[in-house]
Amino acid sequence: MKANANTQAEVMSVLDKFMDSYRKRDLPGLLSTLAPDDDLFLFGTGIDEKRIGREQFKLQAERDWAQTEELGFNLNDYHISAAGPVAWIAAEGVGQGKVGGQAIQFPLRMTAVLEQNNGKWYLAQSHISLPSASQEEGDSVPV
């Protein structure tokens, strides 16, 4: 069910803080957006980027930042739904940064699940992916 305007605004506030903290490399700010649960889950774009729990999420952010001079992303098309204390989002956007002095930009997709705890929303699960460059438009599989 599509989230009401209030829930959409609250969820986007969490996502905006998450993206801003990530871009600024503000670890305490980033962690404040995450569910305080041990089953927090993240899939990233790398083959080895499967992270469970806040400590693994922290290590992933630190790895990302150590391998880049700048890195961030902006969501420009999103859909937010909710039922009770759970909300989920599907979004598209653009990642941008700098690696080895070279500017980079790439399309990305994000899905996430947020949970409400004591009236506050937190990211509980996230999956960030890149559309397959080897899959032609109109094809169902990358061959």
C-alpha positions in Angstrom: 0.0 0.0 0.0 1.3 3.4 -0.9 2.6 5.3 2.2 0.7 8.4 3.3 2.3 11.8 2.9 3.6 11.9 6.5 5.2 8.5 6.3 6.8 9.3 2.9 8.3 12.5 4.4 9.6 10.7 7.5 11.1 7.9 5.4 12.7 10.3 2.9 14.2 12.3 5.9 15.9 9.1 7.0 17.1 8.3 3.5 18.3 11.9 3.0 20.3 11.8 6.2 21.7 8.4 5.2 22.9 9.7 1.8 24.2 13.0 3.3 26.1 11.2 6.1 27.6 8.7 3.6 28.7 11.5 1.2 30.2 13.5 4.1 31.8 10.3 5.6 30.1 11.0 8.8 30.0 7.5 10.5 28.0 8.5 13.6 25.4 10.2 11.4 25.3 7.2 9.1 24.9 4.7 12.0 22.1 6.8 13.5 19.9 6.0 10.5 20.3 2.2 11.0 18.1 -0.1 12.9 19.8 -1.1 16.2 19.2 -4.8 15.5 21.8 -7.5 14.9 19.9 -8.6 11.8 20.5 -5.3 9.9 21.2 -6.5 6.3 23.0 -4.9 3.3 23.7 -6.1 -0.2 26.1 -3.8 -2.0 27.3 -3.8 -5.6 30.4 -5.9 -5.1 30.3 -9.7 -5.2 31.5 -9.9 -1.6 29.3 -7.1 -0.3 26.9 -9.0 1.9 26.8 -7.4 5.4 24.9 -8.5 8.5 24.8 -6.3 11.6 25.9 -2.8 12.4 29.6 -3.7 12.8 29.8 -5.2 9.3 27.9 -2.3 7.9 30.4 0.1 9.5 33.3 -1.9 8.0 31.7 -1.7 4.6 31.3 2.1 4.8 34.9 2.4 6.0 36.1 0.2 3.1 34.1 2.3 0.6 35.7 5.5 1.9 39.2 4.1 2.0 39.0 3.2 -1.7 37.6 6.5 -2.9 38.3 10.2 -2.6 34.6 11.1 -2.9 31.6 8.9 -3.1 27.9 9.5 -2.8 24.5 8.9 -4.5 21.3 10.7 -5.1 17.9 9.2 -5.6 15.8 10.9 -8.2 12.9 8.4 -8.7 11.5 6.6 -5.7 8.3 4.7 -4.6 7.5 4.3 -0.9 5.0 1.9 0.5 4.1 1.1 4.1 2.0 -1.1 6.4 2.1 -0.4 10.1 5.6 0.0 11.4 7.3 -1.2 8.2 8.0 0.8 5.1 9.8 -0.2 1.9 11.3 1.8 -0.9 12.4 1.2 -4.5 14.4 3.9 -6.0 16.7 4.8 -9.0 19.4 7.3 -8.9 23.0 8.2 -9.7 26.2 7.4 -7.9 29.1 9.9 -8.2 32.5 10.2 -6.8 36.2 10.3 -7.4 38.6 7.3 -7.5 42.3 7.7 -8.2 41.7 11.3 -9.1 39.2 10.3 -11.8 35.6 11.4 -11.6 33.0 8.6 -11.8 29.3 8.5 -12.4 27.0 5.5 -12.6 23.3 4.6 -12.5 22.2 2.7 -9.5 19.1 1.1 -8.0 18.2 0.8 -4.3 15.6 -1.1 -2.4 15.3 -0.8 1.3 13.1 -1.8 4.2 12.7 0.6 7.2 11.1 -0.2 10.5 9.6 2.2 13.0 10.7 1.9 16.6 9.4 4.2 19.3 8.1 6.6 16.6 11.4 6.8 14.7 12.2 5.2 11.3 15.4 3.2 10.8 16.9 1.4 7.8 16.7 -2.3 8.5 17.7 -3.7 5.1 19.2 -2.3 1.9 20.2 -3.5 -1.5 22.1 -1.3 -3.9 22.8 -2.6 -7.4 23.9 -1.4 -10.8 21.9 -2.2 -13.9 23.7 -4.8 -16.0 25.8 -3.1 -18.7 25.9 -6.4 -20.7 22.1 -6.6 -20.9 20.6 -4.9 -23.9 17.4 -2.9 -23.5 14.4 -5.2 -24.2 16.4 -8.4 -23.2 15.4 -10.3 -20.1 18.8 -11.7 -19.3 22.4 -10.5 -19.7 23.8 -12.7 -22.5 
